Amino acid sequence: MQTKIASIMSQKMDRTKFLQYAGGVALTVIGLRGLIASLSENNNAAHRTRGYGTTRYGS
């Protein structure tokens, strides 16, 4: 993994290439974060199934 990062960092790149790499990294991080959030939604399932109006406002 570090060798891949080192090879990418040692490449000469223009602004367009840099933005492509940075955008790809950003989208990967956002996607992984969403995946982790969707997998951990089971913890909040009990709170959602109580229904509307059964808890105090704002909780």
PDBQT receptor file of N, H, CA, C and O in Angstrom, charges set to zero:
ATOM      1  N   MET A   1       0.827  -1.187   0.000  1.00  0.00    +0.000 N 
ATOM      2  CA  MET A   1       0.000   0.000   0.000  1.00  0.00    +0.000 C 
ATOM      3  C   MET A   1       0.876   1.257   0.000  1.00  0.00    +0.000 C 
ATOM      4  O   MET A   1       0.616   2.203  -0.743  1.00  0.00    +0.000 OA
ATOM      5  N   GLN A   2       1.904   1.255   0.833  1.00  0.00    +0.000 N 
ATOM      6  H   GLN A   2       2.114   0.486   1.437  1.00  0.00    +0.000 HD
ATOM      7  CA  GLN A   2       2.775   2.428   0.894  1.00  0.00    +0.000 C 
ATOM      8  C   GLN A   2       3.549   2.611  -0.400  1.00  0.00    +0.000 C 
ATOM      9  O   GLN A   2       3.864   3.737  -0.785  1.00  0.00    +0.000 OA
ATOM     10  N   THR A   3       3.856   1.507  -1.073  1.00  0.00    +0.000 N 
ATOM     11  H   THR A   3       3.600   0.593  -0.761  1.00  0.00    +0.000 HD
ATOM     12  CA  THR A   3       4.567   1.638  -2.348  1.00  0.00    +0.000 C 
ATOM     13  C   THR A   3       3.672   2.258  -3.409  1.00  0.00    +0.000 C 
ATOM     14  O   THR A   3       4.144   3.019  -4.254  1.00  0.00    +0.000 OA
ATOM     15  N   LYS A   4       2.365   1.933  -3.371  1.00  0.00    +0.000 N 
ATOM     16  H   LYS A   4       1.981   1.315  -2.685  1.00  0.00    +0.000 HD
ATOM     17  CA  LYS A   4       1.434   2.559  -4.317  1.00  0.00    +0.000 C 
ATOM     18  C   LYS A   4       1.328   4.051  -4.060  1.00  0.00    +0.000 C 
ATOM     19  O   LYS A   4       1.338   4.858  -4.989  1.00  0.00    +0.000 OA
ATOM     20  N   ILE A   5       1.228   4.406  -2.788  1.00  0.00    +0.000 N 
ATOM     21  H   ILE A   5       1.220   3.750  -2.033  1.00  0.00    +0.000 HD
ATOM     22  CA  ILE A   5       1.129   5.826  -2.442  1.00  0.00    +0.000 C 
ATOM     23  C   ILE A   5       2.406   6.553  -2.849  1.00  0.00    +0.000 C 
ATOM     24  O   ILE A   5       2.355   7.660  -3.386  1.00  0.00    +0.000 OA
ATOM     25  N   ALA A   6       3.554   5.924  -2.590  1.00  0.00    +0.000 N 
ATOM     26  H   ALA A   6       3.596   5.025  -2.154  1.00  0.00    +0.000 HD
ATOM     27  CA  ALA A   6       4.825   6.548  -2.947  1.00  0.00    +0.000 C 
ATOM     28  C   ALA A   6       4.952   6.717  -4.456  1.00  0.00    +0.000 C 
ATOM     29  O   ALA A   6       5.467   7.733  -4.925  1.00  0.00    +0.000 OA
ATOM     30  N   SER A   7       4.486   5.726  -5.223  1.00  0.00    +0.000 N 
ATOM     31  H   SER A   7       4.068   4.902  -4.842  1.00  0.00    +0.000 HD
ATOM     32  CA  SER A   7       4.573   5.847  -6.676  1.00  0.00    +0.000 C 
ATOM     33  C   SER A   7       3.635   6.927  -7.207  1.00  0.00    +0.000 C 
ATOM     34  O   SER A   7       3.967   7.621  -8.167  1.00  0.00    +0.000 OA
ATOM     35  N   ILE A   8       2.477   7.071  -6.592  1.00  0.00    +0.000 N 
ATOM     36  H   ILE A   8       2.207   6.507  -5.812  1.00  0.00    +0.000 HD
ATOM     37  CA  ILE A   8       1.543   8.125  -7.010  1.00  0.00    +0.000 C 
ATOM     38  C   ILE A   8       2.111   9.498  -6.654  1.00  0.00    +0.000 C 
ATOM     39  O   ILE A   8       2.032  10.437  -7.446  1.00  0.00    +0.000 OA
ATOM     40  N   MET A   9       2.680   9.605  -5.463  1.00  0.00    +0.000 N 
ATOM     41  H   MET A   9       2.745   8.843  -4.819  1.00  0.00    +0.000 HD
ATOM     42  CA  MET A   9       3.220  10.894  -5.029  1.00  0.00    +0.000 C 
ATOM     43  C   MET A   9       4.462  11.306  -5.819  1.00  0.00    +0.000 C 
ATOM     44  O   MET A   9       4.749  12.497  -5.940  1.00  0.00    +0.000 OA
ATOM     45  N   SER A  10       5.200  10.331  -6.358  1.00  0.00    +0.000 N 
ATOM     46  H   SER A  10       4.967   9.364  -6.259  1.00  0.00    +0.000 HD
ATOM     47  CA  SER A  10       6.416  10.666  -7.097  1.00  0.00    +0.000 C 
ATOM     48  C   SER A  10       6.131  11.029  -8.556  1.00  0.00    +0.000 C 
ATOM     49  O   SER A  10       7.017  11.529  -9.249  1.00  0.00    +0.000 OA
ATOM     50  N   GLN A  11       4.918  10.787  -9.024  1.00  0.00    +0.000 N 
ATOM     51  H   GLN A  11       4.198  10.381  -8.460  1.00  0.00    +0.000 HD
ATOM     52  CA  GLN A  11       4.571  11.124 -10.401  1.00  0.00    +0.000 C 
ATOM     53  C   GLN A  11       4.453  12.632 -10.558  1.00  0.00    +0.000 C 
ATOM     54  O   GLN A  11       4.002  13.343  -9.660  1.00  0.00    +0.000 OA
ATOM     55  N   LYS A  12       4.872  13.093 -11.720  1.00  0.00    +0.000 N 
ATOM     56  H   LYS A  12       5.239  12.516 -12.450  1.00  0.00    +0.000 HD
ATOM     57  CA  LYS A  12       4.611  14.493 -12.047  1.00  0.00    +0.000 C 
ATOM     58  C   LYS A  12       3.186  14.562 -12.582  1.00  0.00    +0.000 C 
ATOM     59  O   LYS A  12       2.811  13.819 -13.489  1.00  0.00    +0.000 OA
ATOM     60  N   MET A  13       2.407  15.459 -12.009  1.00  0.00    +0.000 N 
ATOM     61  H   MET A  13       2.712  16.062 -11.272  1.00  0.00    +0.000 HD
ATOM     62  CA  MET A  13       1.028  15.572 -12.467  1.00  0.00    +0.000 C 
ATOM     63  C   MET A  13       0.623  17.032 -12.526  1.00  0.00    +0.000 C 
ATOM     64  O   MET A  13       1.113  17.875 -11.774  1.00  0.00    +0.000 OA
ATOM     65  N   ASP A  14      -0.279  17.294 -13.436  1.00  0.00    +0.000 N 
ATOM     66  H   ASP A  14      -0.677  16.608 -14.047  1.00  0.00    +0.000 HD
ATOM     67  CA  ASP A  14      -0.799  18.641 -13.552  1.00  0.00    +0.000 C 
ATOM     68  C   ASP A  14      -2.023  18.782 -12.643  1.00  0.00    +0.000 C 
ATOM     69  O   ASP A  14      -2.377  17.860 -11.908  1.00  0.00    +0.000 OA
ATOM     70  N   ARG A  15      -2.644  19.922 -12.707  1.00  0.00    +0.000 N 
ATOM     71  H   ARG A  15      -2.357  20.671 -13.304  1.00  0.00    +0.000 HD
ATOM     72  CA  ARG A  15      -3.778  20.204 -11.827  1.00  0.00    +0.000 C 
ATOM     73  C   ARG A  15      -4.942  19.252 -12.079  1.00  0.00    +0.000 C 
ATOM     74  O   ARG A  15      -5.610  18.826 -11.137  1.00  0.00    +0.000 OA
ATOM     75  N   THR A  16      -5.184  18.922 -13.326  1.00  0.00    +0.000 N 
ATOM     76  H   THR A  16      -4.641  19.268 -14.091  1.00  0.00    +0.000 HD
ATOM     77  CA  THR A  16      -6.297  18.040 -13.673  1.00  0.00    +0.000 C 
ATOM     78  C   THR A  16      -6.102  16.648 -13.080  1.00  0.00    +0.000 C 
ATOM     79  O   THR A  16      -7.026  16.081 -12.498  1.00  0.00    +0.000 OA
ATOM     80  N   LYS A  17      -4.905  16.106 -13.230  1.00  0.00    +0.000 N 
ATOM     81  H   LYS A  17      -4.154  16.566 -13.703  1.00  0.00    +0.000 HD
ATOM     82  CA  LYS A  17      -4.623  14.782 -12.668  1.00  0.00    +0.000 C 
ATOM     83  C   LYS A  17      -4.743  14.794 -11.145  1.00  0.00    +0.000 C 
ATOM     84  O   LYS A  17      -5.285  13.862 -10.551  1.00  0.00    +0.000 OA
ATOM     85  N   PHE A  18      -4.233  15.861 -10.515  1.00  0.00    +0.000 N 
ATOM     86  H   PHE A  18      -3.793  16.618 -10.997  1.00  0.00    +0.000 HD
ATOM     87  CA  PHE A  18      -4.314  15.963  -9.073  1.00  0.00    +0.000 C 
ATOM     88  C   PHE A  18      -5.761  15.995  -8.612  1.00  0.00    +0.000 C 
ATOM     89  O   PHE A  18      -6.127  15.319  -7.650  1.00  0.00    +0.000 OA
ATOM     90  N   LEU A  19      -6.579  16.773  -9.292  1.00  0.00    +0.000 N 
ATOM     91  H   LEU A  19      -6.282  17.322 -10.073  1.00  0.00    +0.000 HD
ATOM     92  CA  LEU A  19      -7.984  16.857  -8.916  1.00  0.00    +0.000 C 
ATOM     93  C   LEU A  19      -8.698  15.527  -9.136  1.00  0.00    +0.000 C 
ATOM     94  O   LEU A  19      -9.605  15.183  -8.378  1.00  0.00    +0.000 OA
ATOM     95  N   GLN A  20      -8.304  14.774 -10.161  1.00  0.00    +0.000 N 
ATOM     96  H   GLN A  20      -7.567  15.052 -10.777  1.00  0.00    +0.000 HD
ATOM     97  CA  GLN A  20      -8.889  13.453 -10.375  1.00  0.00    +0.000 C 
ATOM     98  C   GLN A  20      -8.542  12.518  -9.221  1.00  0.00    +0.000 C 
ATOM     99  O   GLN A  20      -9.415  11.817  -8.711  1.00  0.00    +0.000 OA
ATOM    100  N   TYR A  21      -7.300  12.501  -8.810  1.00  0.00    +0.000 N 
ATOM    101  H   TYR A  21      -6.590  13.072  -9.224  1.00  0.00    +0.000 HD
ATOM    102  CA  TYR A  21      -6.897  11.653  -7.683  1.00  0.00    +0.000 C 
ATOM    103  C   TYR A  21      -7.567  12.098  -6.391  1.00  0.00    +0.000 C 
ATOM    104  O   TYR A  21      -8.069  11.270  -5.631  1.00  0.00    +0.000 OA
ATOM    105  N   ALA A  22      -7.575  13.401  -6.141  1.00  0.00    +0.000 N 
ATOM    106  H   ALA A  22      -7.167  14.074  -6.758  1.00  0.00    +0.000 HD
ATOM    107  CA  ALA A  22      -8.183  13.919  -4.912  1.00  0.00    +0.000 C 
ATOM    108  C   ALA A  22      -9.687  13.638  -4.892  1.00  0.00    +0.000 C 
ATOM    109  O   ALA A  22     -10.239  13.278  -3.852  1.00  0.00    +0.000 OA
ATOM    110  N   GLY A  23     -10.345  13.802  -6.034  1.00  0.00    +0.000 N 
ATOM    111  H   GLY A  23      -9.896  14.094  -6.878  1.00  0.00    +0.000 HD
ATOM    112  CA  GLY A  23     -11.777  13.502  -6.109  1.00  0.00    +0.000 C 
ATOM    113  C   GLY A  23     -12.051  12.030  -5.909  1.00  0.00    +0.000 C 
ATOM    114  O   GLY A  23     -13.023  11.664  -5.248  1.00  0.00    +0.000 OA
ATOM    115  N   GLY A  24     -11.214  11.186  -6.466  1.00  0.00    +0.000 N 
ATOM    116  H   GLY A  24     -10.424  11.484  -7.002  1.00  0.00    +0.000 HD
ATOM    117  CA  GLY A  24     -11.383   9.745  -6.283  1.00  0.00    +0.000 C 
ATOM    118  C   GLY A  24     -11.222   9.337  -4.834  1.00  0.00    +0.000 C 
ATOM    119  O   GLY A  24     -11.976   8.506  -4.328  1.00  0.00    +0.000 OA
ATOM    120  N   VAL A  25     -10.247   9.916  -4.169  1.00  0.00    +0.000 N 
ATOM    121  H   VAL A  25      -9.635  10.592  -4.580  1.00  0.00    +0.000 HD
ATOM    122  CA  VAL A  25     -10.043   9.619  -2.748  1.00  0.00    +0.000 C 
ATOM    123  C   VAL A  25     -11.233  10.111  -1.930  1.00  0.00    +0.000 C 
ATOM    124  O   VAL A  25     -11.715   9.409  -1.042  1.00  0.00    +0.000 OA
ATOM    125  N   ALA A  26     -11.700  11.309  -2.229  1.00  0.00    +0.000 N 
ATOM    126  H   ALA A  26     -11.308  11.879  -2.951  1.00  0.00    +0.000 HD
ATOM    127  CA  ALA A  26     -12.837  11.870  -1.492  1.00  0.00    +0.000 C 
ATOM    128  C   ALA A  26     -14.091  11.014  -1.682  1.00  0.00    +0.000 C 
ATOM    129  O   ALA A  26     -14.802  10.735  -0.717  1.00  0.00    +0.000 OA
ATOM    130  N   LEU A  27     -14.362  10.601  -2.912  1.00  0.00    +0.000 N 
ATOM    131  H   LEU A  27     -13.784  10.828  -3.696  1.00  0.00    +0.000 HD
ATOM    132  CA  LEU A  27     -15.533   9.766  -3.163  1.00  0.00    +0.000 C 
ATOM    133  C   LEU A  27     -15.415   8.409  -2.483  1.00  0.00    +0.000 C 
ATOM    134  O   LEU A  27     -16.410   7.865  -2.003  1.00  0.00    +0.000 OA
ATOM    135  N   THR A  28     -14.204   7.859  -2.440  1.00  0.00    +0.000 N 
ATOM    136  H   THR A  28     -13.396   8.301  -2.830  1.00  0.00    +0.000 HD
ATOM    137  CA  THR A  28     -13.990   6.584  -1.766  1.00  0.00    +0.000 C 
ATOM    138  C   THR A  28     -14.249   6.716  -0.278  1.00  0.00    +0.000 C 
ATOM    139  O   THR A  28     -14.889   5.851   0.320  1.00  0.00    +0.000 OA
ATOM    140  N   VAL A  29     -13.761   7.781   0.322  1.00  0.00    +0.000 N 
ATOM    141  H   VAL A  29     -13.241   8.484  -0.163  1.00  0.00    +0.000 HD
ATOM    142  CA  VAL A  29     -13.970   7.989   1.757  1.00  0.00    +0.000 C 
ATOM    143  C   VAL A  29     -15.453   8.180   2.056  1.00  0.00    +0.000 C 
ATOM    144  O   VAL A  29     -15.971   7.615   3.019  1.00  0.00    +0.000 OA
ATOM    145  N   ILE A  30     -16.133   8.970   1.238  1.00  0.00    +0.000 N 
ATOM    146  H   ILE A  30     -15.712   9.429   0.455  1.00  0.00    +0.000 HD
ATOM    147  CA  ILE A  30     -17.567   9.198   1.445  1.00  0.00    +0.000 C 
ATOM    148  C   ILE A  30     -18.341   7.899   1.279  1.00  0.00    +0.000 C 
ATOM    149  O   ILE A  30     -19.256   7.616   2.052  1.00  0.00    +0.000 OA
ATOM    150  N   GLY A  31     -17.980   7.112   0.280  1.00  0.00    +0.000 N 
ATOM    151  H   GLY A  31     -17.237   7.342  -0.348  1.00  0.00    +0.000 HD
ATOM    152  CA  GLY A  31     -18.666   5.840   0.057  1.00  0.00    +0.000 C 
ATOM    153  C   GLY A  31     -18.452   4.857   1.194  1.00  0.00    +0.000 C 
ATOM    154  O   GLY A  31     -19.392   4.191   1.628  1.00  0.00    +0.000 OA
ATOM    155  N   LEU A  32     -17.225   4.763   1.675  1.00  0.00    +0.000 N 
ATOM    156  H   LEU A  32     -16.462   5.304   1.322  1.00  0.00    +0.000 HD
ATOM    157  CA  LEU A  32     -16.954   3.861   2.797  1.00  0.00    +0.000 C 
ATOM    158  C   LEU A  32     -17.665   4.321   4.061  1.00  0.00    +0.000 C 
ATOM    159  O   LEU A  32     -18.160   3.505   4.839  1.00  0.00    +0.000 OA
ATOM    160  N   ARG A  33     -17.712   5.629   4.255  1.00  0.00    +0.000 N 
ATOM    161  H   ARG A  33     -17.310   6.291   3.623  1.00  0.00    +0.000 HD
ATOM    162  CA  ARG A  33     -18.407   6.154   5.427  1.00  0.00    +0.000 C 
ATOM    163  C   ARG A  33     -19.909   5.850   5.360  1.00  0.00    +0.000 C 
ATOM    164  O   ARG A  33     -20.519   5.497   6.369  1.00  0.00    +0.000 OA
ATOM    165  N   GLY A  34     -20.489   5.987   4.189  1.00  0.00    +0.000 N 
ATOM    166  H   GLY A  34     -19.994   6.274   3.369  1.00  0.00    +0.000 HD
ATOM    167  CA  GLY A  34     -21.904   5.656   4.022  1.00  0.00    +0.000 C 
ATOM    168  C   GLY A  34     -22.173   4.182   4.202  1.00  0.00    +0.000 C 
ATOM    169  O   GLY A  34     -23.195   3.798   4.772  1.00  0.00    +0.000 OA
ATOM    170  N   LEU A  35     -21.265   3.350   3.721  1.00  0.00    +0.000 N 
ATOM    171  H   LEU A  35     -20.435   3.662   3.258  1.00  0.00    +0.000 HD
ATOM    172  CA  LEU A  35     -21.412   1.915   3.887  1.00  0.00    +0.000 C 
ATOM    173  C   LEU A  35     -21.362   1.530   5.360  1.00  0.00    +0.000 C 
ATOM    174  O   LEU A  35     -22.174   0.731   5.827  1.00  0.00    +0.000 OA
ATOM    175  N   ILE A  36     -20.420   2.092   6.080  1.00  0.00    +0.000 N 
ATOM    176  H   ILE A  36     -19.760   2.741   5.702  1.00  0.00    +0.000 HD
ATOM    177  CA  ILE A  36     -20.317   1.805   7.512  1.00  0.00    +0.000 C 
ATOM    178  C   ILE A  36     -21.558   2.297   8.244  1.00  0.00    +0.000 C 
ATOM    179  O   ILE A  36     -22.058   1.619   9.141  1.00  0.00    +0.000 OA
ATOM    180  N   ALA A  37     -22.055   3.458   7.873  1.00  0.00    +0.000 N 
ATOM    181  H   ALA A  37     -21.648   4.010   7.144  1.00  0.00    +0.000 HD
ATOM    182  CA  ALA A  37     -23.259   3.991   8.519  1.00  0.00    +0.000 C 
ATOM    183  C   ALA A  37     -24.470   3.119   8.230  1.00  0.00    +0.000 C 
ATOM    184  O   ALA A  37     -25.289   2.891   9.120  1.00  0.00    +0.000 OA
ATOM    185  N   SER A  38     -24.596   2.630   7.010  1.00  0.00    +0.000 N 
ATOM    186  H   SER A  38     -23.930   2.815   6.287  1.00  0.00    +0.000 HD
ATOM    187  CA  SER A  38     -25.749   1.795   6.688  1.00  0.00    +0.000 C 
ATOM    188  C   SER A  38     -25.669   0.436   7.375  1.00  0.00    +0.000 C 
ATOM    189  O   SER A  38     -26.697  -0.153   7.710  1.00  0.00    +0.000 OA
ATOM    190  N   LEU A  39     -24.465  -0.058   7.582  1.00  0.00    +0.000 N 
ATOM    191  H   LEU A  39     -23.630   0.421   7.309  1.00  0.00    +0.000 HD
ATOM    192  CA  LEU A  39     -24.322  -1.325   8.286  1.00  0.00    +0.000 C 
ATOM    193  C   LEU A  39     -24.556  -1.182   9.780  1.00  0.00    +0.000 C 
ATOM    194  O   LEU A  39     -24.953  -2.145  10.437  1.00  0.00    +0.000 OA
ATOM    195  N   SER A  40     -24.322  -0.014  10.320  1.00  0.00    +0.000 N 
ATOM    196  H   SER A  40     -24.000   0.768   9.786  1.00  0.00    +0.000 HD
ATOM    197  CA  SER A  40     -24.504   0.180  11.752  1.00  0.00    +0.000 C 
ATOM    198  C   SER A  40     -25.873   0.764  12.084  1.00  0.00    +0.000 C 
ATOM    199  O   SER A  40     -26.099   1.138  13.235  1.00  0.00    +0.000 OA
ATOM    200  N   GLU A  41     -26.778   0.857  11.148  1.00  0.00    +0.000 N 
ATOM    201  H   GLU A  41     -26.594   0.554  10.213  1.00  0.00    +0.000 HD
ATOM    202  CA  GLU A  41     -28.115   1.394  11.411  1.00  0.00    +0.000 C 
ATOM    203  C   GLU A  41     -28.951   0.473  12.286  1.00  0.00    +0.000 C 
ATOM    204  O   GLU A  41     -29.970   0.908  12.822  1.00  0.00    +0.000 OA
ATOM    205  N   ASN A  42     -28.564  -0.756  12.445  1.00  0.00    +0.000 N 
ATOM    206  H   ASN A  42     -27.736  -1.109  12.009  1.00  0.00    +0.000 HD
ATOM    207  CA  ASN A  42     -29.325  -1.678  13.284  1.00  0.00    +0.000 C 
ATOM    208  C   ASN A  42     -29.381  -1.203  14.725  1.00  0.00    +0.000 C 
ATOM    209  O   ASN A  42     -30.321  -1.540  15.445  1.00  0.00    +0.000 OA
ATOM    210  N   ASN A  43     -28.406  -0.436  15.157  1.00  0.00    +0.000 N 
ATOM    211  H   ASN A  43     -27.643  -0.163  14.573  1.00  0.00    +0.000 HD
ATOM    212  CA  ASN A  43     -28.405   0.066  16.527  1.00  0.00    +0.000 C 
ATOM    213  C   ASN A  43     -29.528   1.065  16.758  1.00  0.00    +0.000 C 
ATOM    214  O   ASN A  43     -30.029   1.171  17.877  1.00  0.00    +0.000 OA
ATOM    215  N   ASN A  44     -29.930   1.786  15.749  1.00  0.00    +0.000 N 
ATOM    216  H   ASN A  44     -29.523   1.700  14.839  1.00  0.00    +0.000 HD
ATOM    217  CA  ASN A  44     -30.971   2.800  15.882  1.00  0.00    +0.000 C 
ATOM    218  C   ASN A  44     -32.346   2.280  15.481  1.00  0.00    +0.000 C 
ATOM    219  O   ASN A  44     -33.307   3.049  15.497  1.00  0.00    +0.000 OA
ATOM    220  N   ALA A  45     -32.473   1.028  15.129  1.00  0.00    +0.000 N 
ATOM    221  H   ALA A  45     -31.693   0.404  15.117  1.00  0.00    +0.000 HD
ATOM    222  CA  ALA A  45     -33.749   0.488  14.641  1.00  0.00    +0.000 C 
ATOM    223  C   ALA A  45     -34.817   0.517  15.715  1.00  0.00    +0.000 C 
ATOM    224  O   ALA A  45     -35.978   0.784  15.405  1.00  0.00    +0.000 OA
ATOM    225  N   ALA A  46     -34.472   0.253  16.961  1.00  0.00    +0.000 N 
ATOM    226  H   ALA A  46     -33.529   0.036  17.212  1.00  0.00    +0.000 HD
ATOM    227  CA  ALA A  46     -35.476   0.235  18.034  1.00  0.00    +0.000 C 
ATOM    228  C   ALA A  46     -36.048   1.624  18.255  1.00  0.00    +0.000 C 
ATOM    229  O   ALA A  46     -37.239   1.762  18.533  1.00  0.00    +0.000 OA
ATOM    230  N   HIS A  47     -35.237   2.637  18.140  1.00  0.00    +0.000 N 
ATOM    231  H   HIS A  47     -34.269   2.525  17.914  1.00  0.00    +0.000 HD
ATOM    232  CA  HIS A  47     -35.715   4.000  18.333  1.00  0.00    +0.000 C 
ATOM    233  C   HIS A  47     -36.661   4.415  17.214  1.00  0.00    +0.000 C 
ATOM    234  O   HIS A  47     -37.638   5.120  17.465  1.00  0.00    +0.000 OA
ATOM    235  N   ARG A  48     -36.393   4.001  16.014  1.00  0.00    +0.000 N 
ATOM    236  H   ARG A  48     -35.599   3.429  15.809  1.00  0.00    +0.000 HD
ATOM    237  CA  ARG A  48     -37.235   4.386  14.873  1.00  0.00    +0.000 C 
ATOM    238  C   ARG A  48     -38.577   3.672  14.874  1.00  0.00    +0.000 C 
ATOM    239  O   ARG A  48     -39.552   4.209  14.347  1.00  0.00    +0.000 OA
ATOM    240  N   THR A  49     -38.654   2.494  15.441  1.00  0.00    +0.000 N 
ATOM    241  H   THR A  49     -37.862   2.058  15.869  1.00  0.00    +0.000 HD
ATOM    242  CA  THR A  49     -39.888   1.724  15.338  1.00  0.00    +0.000 C 
ATOM    243  C   THR A  49     -40.901   2.064  16.424  1.00  0.00    +0.000 C 
ATOM    244  O   THR A  49     -41.971   1.458  16.465  1.00  0.00    +0.000 OA
ATOM    245  N   ARG A  50     -40.597   3.016  17.308  1.00  0.00    +0.000 N 
ATOM    246  H   ARG A  50     -39.728   3.509  17.275  1.00  0.00    +0.000 HD
ATOM    247  CA  ARG A  50     -41.560   3.379  18.340  1.00  0.00    +0.000 C 
ATOM    248  C   ARG A  50     -42.746   4.144  17.780  1.00  0.00    +0.000 C 
ATOM    249  O   ARG A  50     -43.834   4.114  18.355  1.00  0.00    +0.000 OA
ATOM    250  N   GLY A  51     -42.549   4.813  16.688  1.00  0.00    +0.000 N 
ATOM    251  H   GLY A  51     -41.665   4.837  16.221  1.00  0.00    +0.000 HD
ATOM    252  CA  GLY A  51     -43.657   5.536  16.080  1.00  0.00    +0.000 C 
ATOM    253  C   GLY A  51     -43.600   7.022  16.359  1.00  0.00    +0.000 C 
ATOM    254  O   GLY A  51     -42.803   7.480  17.179  1.00  0.00    +0.000 OA
ATOM    255  N   TYR A  52     -44.426   7.756  15.692  1.00  0.00    +0.000 N 
ATOM    256  H   TYR A  52     -45.073   7.384  15.026  1.00  0.00    +0.000 HD
ATOM    257  CA  TYR A  52     -44.452   9.205  15.809  1.00  0.00    +0.000 C 
ATOM    258  C   TYR A  52     -45.189   9.625  17.078  1.00  0.00    +0.000 C 
ATOM    259  O   TYR A  52     -46.281   9.130  17.354  1.00  0.00    +0.000 OA
ATOM    260  N   GLY A  53     -44.611  10.513  17.831  1.00  0.00    +0.000 N 
ATOM    261  H   GLY A  53     -43.724  10.915  17.607  1.00  0.00    +0.000 HD
ATOM    262  CA  GLY A  53     -45.299  11.083  18.974  1.00  0.00    +0.000 C 
ATOM    263  C   GLY A  53     -45.147  10.303  20.264  1.00  0.00    +0.000 C 
ATOM    264  O   GLY A  53     -45.748  10.685  21.268  1.00  0.00    +0.000 OA
ATOM    265  N   THR A  54     -44.385   9.246  20.285  1.00  0.00    +0.000 N 
ATOM    266  H   THR A  54     -43.897   8.935  19.469  1.00  0.00    +0.000 HD
ATOM    267  CA  THR A  54     -44.277   8.465  21.515  1.00  0.00    +0.000 C 
ATOM    268  C   THR A  54     -43.106   8.912  22.384  1.00  0.00    +0.000 C 
ATOM    269  O   THR A  54     -42.956   8.436  23.509  1.00  0.00    +0.000 OA
ATOM    270  N   THR A  55     -42.279   9.816  21.880  1.00  0.00    +0.000 N 
ATOM    271  H   THR A  55     -42.400  10.203  20.966  1.00  0.00    +0.000 HD
ATOM    272  CA  THR A  55     -41.146  10.303  22.672  1.00  0.00    +0.000 C 
ATOM    273  C   THR A  55     -41.264  11.810  22.812  1.00  0.00    +0.000 C 
ATOM    274  O   THR A  55     -42.047  12.459  22.118  1.00  0.00    +0.000 OA
ATOM    275  N   ARG A  56     -40.460  12.359  23.735  1.00  0.00    +0.000 N 
ATOM    276  H   ARG A  56     -39.824  11.832  24.299  1.00  0.00    +0.000 HD
ATOM    277  CA  ARG A  56     -40.441  13.811  23.909  1.00  0.00    +0.000 C 
ATOM    278  C   ARG A  56     -39.909  14.482  22.661  1.00  0.00    +0.000 C 
ATOM    279  O   ARG A  56     -39.120  13.893  21.922  1.00  0.00    +0.000 OA
ATOM    280  N   TYR A  57     -40.327  15.686  22.427  1.00  0.00    +0.000 N 
ATOM    281  H   TYR A  57     -40.967  16.164  23.028  1.00  0.00    +0.000 HD
ATOM    282  CA  TYR A  57     -39.871  16.473  21.291  1.00  0.00    +0.000 C 
ATOM    283  C   TYR A  57     -38.378  16.729  21.439  1.00  0.00    +0.000 C 
ATOM    284  O   TYR A  57     -37.919  17.150  22.501  1.00  0.00    +0.000 OA
ATOM    285  N   GLY A  58     -37.629  16.479  20.392  1.00  0.00    +0.000 N 
ATOM    286  H   GLY A  58     -38.001  16.137  19.529  1.00  0.00    +0.000 HD
ATOM    287  CA  GLY A  58     -36.211  16.757  20.379  1.00  0.00    +0.000 C 
ATOM    288  C   GLY A  58     -35.342  15.601  20.843  1.00  0.00    +0.000 C 
ATOM    289  O   GLY A  58     -34.120  15.746  20.882  1.00  0.00    +0.000 OA
ATOM    290  N   SER A  59     -35.910  14.481  21.189  1.00  0.00    +0.000 N 
ATOM    291  H   SER A  59     -36.903  14.364  21.157  1.00  0.00    +0.000 HD
ATOM    292  CA  SER A  59     -35.053  13.359  21.613  1.00  0.00    +0.000 C 
ATOM    293  C   SER A  59     -34.987  12.297  20.562  1.00  0.00    +0.000 C 
ATOM    294  O   SER A  59     -34.313  11.284  20.750  1.00  0.00    +0.000 OA
TER     295      SER A  59
